[in-house]
Amino acid sequence: SSRQVARTPVSDSAPGACASPCSTSLGLRSATTLSTMAAVVAVPAYRMPELLVQVLGITGTVCWILMLAPQAVKNFRKQSTEGLSLGMVIIWHVASVISTGYFAKDVDGNFFAILSFGSCGLFCSIIEAQEVAYKREARRQLLLWGLTTLLFATQVGASLAFYGLFSAMPDEAAYLIGNVLPSILLGAGFLPQIHEFISSKSIRGYSFGVTLFDVVGCATNSAVLFAPASTSIAEAAREAAPFFTIIVMHVVLVAVATAVVCRAPRVDKEAQVQTEDEDTEDGGSSGSSNSDSAPEANLGQV
């Protein structure tokens, strides 16, 4: 009726405003959704340019693949592994086998990790075969490649065995054995080489190209772990702890090598002085014996 229409309250809102509470609620929800989408779009996925992250990731993978290549080349040129600690190579080989089996649980997500550790194990096989072959005079090349093939085939079989073991394990146990243990082994592997430097007082058998590739690879891989904006600094530091450990051990290795090199001239000089003293003593004694024998010779002539 006209009275009822007259009693209907008229909205005092501005033209175009929502008079209905339902429409007002929908408007607020739409605004909230749009602001949330804008915030998501505004937050970058990485703390650095994405192209830089990709370049760092590729660099780290290539460095880890080629890490032991300089050592194998150095051994090949010398036809000897003297000065290189076989203990370091064996420990790193075991760590590579375990890590390959662990990361094989997720082939798609860990392809580059599998490639890196698998390549490291391959070069360990080559260096271990060089250790045996270069101590033989005959059929070195045949023995070298035969042992390399045998060791690498053993590595693949062991990695598959660890893959089956880790697949049947609880995730926490698999993480401790498959990730934490190899990290400890990689760090401990430096100790035999440091001992080799100190005991032999020489660094001639070790290729520092290994240190270069390893440090660059660890640094770039660490940067990639810190790159995602969704990852906290503490979590990234925890994941990068093995890389930091390896970098620190390389610093210790280089420091020991520097000390050995700086001490070597002093040791050589002392040895040279000692040799000269011995030669002087021998010359003096021979001179005195010659002088004593001279009168006897003169008497014989008389």
BELURDA-V802436 format. One record per residue. N is the residue number from 1. PHI is phi in whole degrees, 0 to 359 (NA if undefined). Layout:
n->N phi->PHI
n->N phi->PHI
//
This chain:
n->1 phi->NA
n->2 phi->294
n->3 phi->295
n->4 phi->295
n->5 phi->296
n->6 phi->295
n->7 phi->283
n->8 phi->292
n->9 phi->293
n->10 phi->262
n->11 phi->289
n->12 phi->267
n->13 phi->288
n->14 phi->290
n->15 phi->301
n->16 phi->91
n->17 phi->280
n->18 phi->278
n->19 phi->275
n->20 phi->275
n->21 phi->300
n->22 phi->295
n->23 phi->293
n->24 phi->296
n->25 phi->297
n->26 phi->297
n->27 phi->296
n->28 phi->295
n->29 phi->296
n->30 phi->297
n->31 phi->296
n->32 phi->296
n->33 phi->298
n->34 phi->297
n->35 phi->294
n->36 phi->295
n->37 phi->297
n->38 phi->295
n->39 phi->295
n->40 phi->296
n->41 phi->293
n->42 phi->288
n->43 phi->283
n->44 phi->288
n->45 phi->285
n->46 phi->232
n->47 phi->279
n->48 phi->219
n->49 phi->304
n->50 phi->298
n->51 phi->298
n->52 phi->296
n->53 phi->298
n->54 phi->295
n->55 phi->296
n->56 phi->296
n->57 phi->295
n->58 phi->294
n->59 phi->298
n->60 phi->298
n->61 phi->294
n->62 phi->297
n->63 phi->297
n->64 phi->289
n->65 phi->295
n->66 phi->263
n->67 phi->305
n->68 phi->266
n->69 phi->299
n->70 phi->301
n->71 phi->291
n->72 phi->296
n->73 phi->293
n->74 phi->298
n->75 phi->298
n->76 phi->296
n->77 phi->292
n->78 phi->278
n->79 phi->56
n->80 phi->198
n->81 phi->245
n->82 phi->298
n->83 phi->95
n->84 phi->261
n->85 phi->279
n->86 phi->293
n->87 phi->300
n->88 phi->298
n->89 phi->294
n->90 phi->294
n->91 phi->298
n->92 phi->294
n->93 phi->294
n->94 phi->298
n->95 phi->299
n->96 phi->294
n->97 phi->297
n->98 phi->296
n->99 phi->295
n->100 phi->299
n->101 phi->295
n->102 phi->290
n->103 phi->286
n->104 phi->291
n->105 phi->300
n->106 phi->230
n->107 phi->295
n->108 phi->295
n->109 phi->279
n->110 phi->238
n->111 phi->301
n->112 phi->290
n->113 phi->293
n->114 phi->297
n->115 phi->297
n->116 phi->294
n->117 phi->290
n->118 phi->296
n->119 phi->292
n->120 phi->301
n->121 phi->296
n->122 phi->297
n->123 phi->292
n->124 phi->298
n->125 phi->298
n->126 phi->296
n->127 phi->292
n->128 phi->296
n->129 phi->292
n->130 phi->297
n->131 phi->303
n->132 phi->278
n->133 phi->292
n->134 phi->285
n->135 phi->268
n->136 phi->252
n->137 phi->272
n->138 phi->253
n->139 phi->53
n->140 phi->295
n->141 phi->294
n->142 phi->298
n->143 phi->294
n->144 phi->299
n->145 phi->285
n->146 phi->294
n->147 phi->293
n->148 phi->299
n->149 phi->298
n->150 phi->295
n->151 phi->294
n->152 phi->291
n->153 phi->297
n->154 phi->296
n->155 phi->298
n->156 phi->298
n->157 phi->297
n->158 phi->294
n->159 phi->296
n->160 phi->295
n->161 phi->295
n->162 phi->294
n->163 phi->301
n->164 phi->296
n->165 phi->294
n->166 phi->291
n->167 phi->294
n->168 phi->270
n->169 phi->273
n->170 phi->297
n->171 phi->301
n->172 phi->295
n->173 phi->294
n->174 phi->296
n->175 phi->294
n->176 phi->295
n->177 phi->279
n->178 phi->271
n->179 phi->239
n->180 phi->289
n->181 phi->300
n->182 phi->299
n->183 phi->297
n->184 phi->295
n->185 phi->295
n->186 phi->298
n->187 phi->288
n->188 phi->289
n->189 phi->297
n->190 phi->288
n->191 phi->299
n->192 phi->299
n->193 phi->289
n->194 phi->298
n->195 phi->297
n->196 phi->297
n->197 phi->301
n->198 phi->290
n->199 phi->288
n->200 phi->272
n->201 phi->55
n->202 phi->208
n->203 phi->240
n->204 phi->294
n->205 phi->275
n->206 phi->259
n->207 phi->265
n->208 phi->282
n->209 phi->297
n->210 phi->299
n->211 phi->297
n->212 phi->299
n->213 phi->297
n->214 phi->293
n->215 phi->294
n->216 phi->297
n->217 phi->298
n->218 phi->293
n->219 phi->295
n->220 phi->290
n->221 phi->295
n->222 phi->295
n->223 phi->298
n->224 phi->295
n->225 phi->293
n->226 phi->275
n->227 phi->290
n->228 phi->299
n->229 phi->291
n->230 phi->281
n->231 phi->264
n->232 phi->288
n->233 phi->297
n->234 phi->295
n->235 phi->294
n->236 phi->296
n->237 phi->296
n->238 phi->295
n->239 phi->291
n->240 phi->271
n->241 phi->305
n->242 phi->299
n->243 phi->295
n->244 phi->298
n->245 phi->298
n->246 phi->296
n->247 phi->298
n->248 phi->298
n->249 phi->294
n->250 phi->293
n->251 phi->298
n->252 phi->297
n->253 phi->300
n->254 phi->294
n->255 phi->297
n->256 phi->296
n->257 phi->298
n->258 phi->297
n->259 phi->297
n->260 phi->296
n->261 phi->294
n->262 phi->292
n->263 phi->277
n->264 phi->301
n->265 phi->300
n->266 phi->295
n->267 phi->295
n->268 phi->296
n->269 phi->294
n->270 phi->297
n->271 phi->295
n->272 phi->293
n->273 phi->297
n->274 phi->297
n->275 phi->295
n->276 phi->295
n->277 phi->298
n->278 phi->295
n->279 phi->295
n->280 phi->296
n->281 phi->297
n->282 phi->296
n->283 phi->294
n->284 phi->295
n->285 phi->293
n->286 phi->291
n->287 phi->294
n->288 phi->293
n->289 phi->292
n->290 phi->292
n->291 phi->293
n->292 phi->290
n->293 phi->280
n->294 phi->298
n->295 phi->300
n->296 phi->298
n->297 phi->295
n->298 phi->296
n->299 phi->297
n->300 phi->294
n->301 phi->293
n->302 phi->297
//
